[in-house]
Amino acid sequence: MLRRVTSIGVLVASAVIGITAAERATFILTDGERKSGQVVFHGSERENLINGYLSLGNDTGGPEFGFPLSQVAVIDFVGGQPPQTELAKIPASGHYLTLRSGQSQDGTFINMVDGTTVLWKNSSGETQRYAMSDVSRIYLNPESARTAFNYTGSSATPVGTAGQSAAAPASSIQVQANKQWNDGGITVKKGDKLVFSVAGEVSFAQGATAGPDGNGSFHKQIYPVPTLPVGALIGRVGAGTPFGIGTISRPIYMPDSGRLMLGVNDDEFGDNSGAFTVTVTPVKR
């Protein structure tokens, strides 16, 4: 069972909550569990994603359900089984949005606001607004989504040569928090699968600390991965788009070919200290 927050009393006590006119959604979690409810919103910005948690109203009238963003594989607005052709188009990693019109696009999920609207950053870096009534699904974790929907085809992204390992044997990397990017010493191919095991804690902003999933008290849209809190372990391949790692135990597909770089999710590094010890293990195919 995944860790979840079943009460968000701090938010409710100090912010505006709205559910009356909200759309409904189903969160499909990375372990396959599903939870449905109204898409609630809080605060002056009327947001759903707050401090790294997505929330749903409780149909029984009890406390809201909250789930870490990293543990939600799909936000599903229509239900049912998506067609195999849709699942085949999901990239090996990153976020993917599908519309009820049949259109779809790569990009980055930003938030849900007013209980009715999805904020989405497209691949050109532009922020778009979609009515939830026009959206079918938002895929946040492609691999877990395919598993949840029993996808039987092959990945949309090639995964290298069968029978070969994704990279060299397991490597241990020190990820210094005061460096924007740390060279992992590993060259990967697009579609390679790596498992990350992380230990340690880093400090930032005059002694505040963060574990591998970050410190949920601090968020900025200008962080390399804006959906994750400060201090979270992140990666990128070469100069590609950064992606979250944290304490995810499942294999992560490499989105590009090139040198693996690791860092912490932050926009200022001069006041950071400490390091994560990261063991990277390739998954043989």
BELFENSUL-V39219 format. One record per helix or strand of 3 or more residues. SS is the DSSP state (H for helix, E for strand). FROM is the first residue (numbers start at 1). LEN is the number of residues. Records with the same first field share a line. If there is no record, write none. Layout:
# BELFENSUL-V39219
SS->FROM-LEN + FROM-LEN
This chain:
# BELFENSUL-V39219
H->9-6 + 69-3 + 84-6 + 132-3 + 142-7
E->24-6 + 34-5 + 53-4 + 65-4 + 72-5 + 95-5 + 104-10 + 117-6 + 127-5 + 135-5 + 171-6 + 182-7 + 193-12 + 208-3 + 233-5 + 258-7 + 273-10
